[in-house]
Amino acid sequence: MAAYESFASGPDYLSASHGEGFIDFFNERMSRQGLYILDEPESALSPQRQFDFLKLLRRIQRAGNGQVIMATHSPILMALPDADLWQIDSYSIHPVALEDTAHFRLYREFALYPHETVEAMIE
């Protein structure tokens, strides 16, 4: 019974905010060697939490005990140092520089010209 109670009282990911719970979950899960395939992990994360997630990815990189394959629209997550970025379009899969991604260019335009970008996007 003690083993069952120990298992049943695992980490509590629900008492924190959605983003905090997400980070806690992946800190625990990604602490082991493995292949991690992630689909848009930024959907649960504020920009600040995306940087927290980058720290986790960096630890995996430095430890050399895991491989991460991630589909993302987040320029923040794409900016992980030493990451290989690949763009998938209708006809090919090819390497791409961060600055050449459509999402980076859109975020850059918004950061430089927020009002003008919003006006152009909603008209």
C-alpha positions as CSV (number, residue, x, y, z in Angstrom):
1,M,0.0,0.0,0.0
2,A,2.9,2.4,0.7
3,A,4.1,2.1,-2.8
4,Y,0.7,2.9,-4.2
5,E,0.4,5.9,-1.9
6,S,3.8,7.1,-3.0
7,F,2.8,6.8,-6.7
8,A,-0.6,8.4,-6.1
9,S,0.9,11.4,-4.4
10,G,3.2,12.3,-7.3
11,P,4.0,15.9,-8.3
12,D,1.1,18.3,-8.1
13,Y,1.1,20.1,-11.4
14,L,-2.4,21.6,-11.0
15,S,-1.9,23.8,-8.0
16,A,0.4,26.2,-10.0
17,S,-0.5,28.4,-12.9
18,H,-0.8,26.6,-16.3
19,G,2.6,27.8,-17.4
20,E,4.3,27.0,-14.0
21,G,2.7,23.5,-14.0
22,F,3.9,23.0,-17.6
23,I,7.5,23.9,-16.6
24,D,7.4,21.8,-13.5
25,F,6.0,18.8,-15.5
26,F,8.8,19.0,-18.1
27,N,11.5,19.7,-15.6
28,E,10.5,16.4,-14.0
29,R,9.9,14.4,-17.2
30,M,12.9,15.7,-19.2
31,S,15.4,15.1,-16.4
32,R,15.9,11.6,-17.8
33,Q,17.8,10.5,-20.9
34,G,15.5,10.3,-23.9
35,L,14.1,11.5,-27.2
36,Y,11.6,14.3,-26.7
37,I,9.1,15.2,-29.4
38,L,7.2,18.4,-28.7
39,D,4.4,20.1,-30.6
40,E,4.1,23.8,-30.0
41,P,5.1,23.8,-26.3
42,E,4.8,27.6,-26.3
43,S,1.0,27.3,-26.4
44,A,1.0,26.9,-22.6
45,L,3.7,29.5,-21.9
46,S,4.0,33.3,-21.5
47,P,7.0,34.8,-23.2
48,Q,8.8,34.8,-19.8
49,R,8.0,31.1,-19.2
50,Q,9.3,30.4,-22.7
51,F,12.7,31.6,-21.5
52,D,12.4,29.3,-18.5
53,F,11.7,26.5,-21.0
54,L,14.8,27.5,-22.9
55,K,16.8,27.0,-19.7
56,L,15.5,23.5,-19.5
57,L,16.4,22.8,-23.2
58,R,19.8,24.3,-22.6
59,R,20.4,21.9,-19.7
60,I,19.5,19.0,-21.9
61,Q,21.8,20.3,-24.5
62,R,24.7,20.7,-22.1
63,A,24.2,17.3,-20.4
64,G,24.1,15.6,-23.8
65,N,21.5,13.1,-22.5
66,G,18.6,13.9,-24.7
67,Q,17.5,14.8,-28.2
68,V,14.6,17.3,-28.7
69,I,12.6,17.5,-31.8
70,M,10.1,20.4,-31.6
71,A,7.6,22.0,-33.8
72,T,7.2,25.6,-32.8
73,H,6.0,29.0,-34.0
74,S,7.9,30.8,-31.2
75,P,10.9,32.8,-32.2
76,I,12.0,32.7,-28.6
77,L,12.2,28.9,-28.6
78,M,13.7,28.9,-32.1
79,A,16.6,31.1,-30.7
80,L,18.0,28.3,-28.6
81,P,21.8,28.5,-29.2
82,D,23.2,25.8,-31.4
83,A,19.7,24.6,-32.4
84,D,19.3,23.3,-35.9
85,L,16.2,24.9,-37.4
86,W,14.3,23.2,-40.2
87,Q,11.4,24.7,-42.1
88,I,8.7,22.5,-43.5
89,D,6.7,23.8,-46.4
90,S,4.5,22.3,-49.0
91,Y,7.3,21.1,-51.1
92,S,10.4,20.6,-49.0
93,I,12.2,20.5,-45.6
94,H,15.2,22.7,-45.5
95,P,17.5,24.4,-43.0
96,V,16.6,28.0,-42.1
97,A,18.2,30.8,-40.1
98,L,16.1,32.2,-37.2
99,E,16.0,35.7,-38.9
100,D,14.6,34.2,-42.1
101,T,11.5,32.6,-40.4
102,A,8.2,34.3,-41.0
103,H,7.5,34.3,-37.3
104,F,10.7,36.1,-36.4
105,R,10.1,38.7,-39.1
106,L,6.5,39.3,-37.8
107,Y,7.6,39.7,-34.2
108,R,10.4,42.0,-35.3
109,E,8.0,44.2,-37.2
110,F,5.6,44.2,-34.2
111,A,8.4,45.2,-31.8
112,L,9.6,48.0,-34.1
113,Y,6.2,49.3,-35.2
114,P,3.5,47.9,-32.9
115,H,0.7,50.3,-33.8
116,E,1.4,50.2,-37.6
117,T,1.7,46.4,-37.6
118,V,-1.5,45.9,-35.7
119,E,-3.4,48.2,-38.0
120,A,-2.0,46.4,-41.1
121,M,-2.9,43.0,-39.7
122,I,-6.5,43.8,-38.7
123,E,-7.5,45.8,-41.8
